[in-house]
């Protein structure tokens, strides 16, 4: 049997590819249409049960929602930039949340892990000394940039999803992976909580890079 470390090392090139893709197609809060559609596609391929869009985002609890014209423009751009059509419509109008569930079929607690998906409203450097620009994955979307590592957080969520499914025979209980929109400005969490994303959850972890907590510690 492979160890978790070996499985992670094997997955590493895919993690890099995912993260650079999300970085290149940066999308700000409530317009993470391409990002969410790509995430849903990967999660479904892994075998997760998915709830998304209006099922996990309460319309009236959204904060800082862009105007309808901005939402429509960003939605059209996501389609042009290759968002998987099968999933795209679920997120239209600014409902860009996903909850993926793994039920092991064995009794145990319900754990939830939350990652965020939104970029900041910034222009990314095009200078050669900026690594994403030099290696060709700087943001192609004007005024949107992953300057706060949410591209990394989303990728961690997908990596976790892959490893959990790979080791599901060793697990008990139920695991929820929550992919949250609009974390910047503390705008998105309330809408997912109001829609019931945390109902029945016994233990909750918000995954974040740079917490100061030693590796291997929760």
ABEGO torsion letter per residue (X at the ends): XBBAAAAAAAAAAAAAAAAAAAAABBBBBGABAAAAAAAAAAAAAAGBBBBBEAAABBAAABBGBBBAAAAAAAAAAAAAAGBBAAAAAAABGGBABBBBBBBAGBBEBBBBBBBBABBBBBBBBABAABAAAAAGABBABBGBBBAAGAAAAAAAAAAAAAAAAAAAAABBEBBBBBBBBGABGGAAAAAAAAAGAABGBABBBBBBBGAGBBBGBX
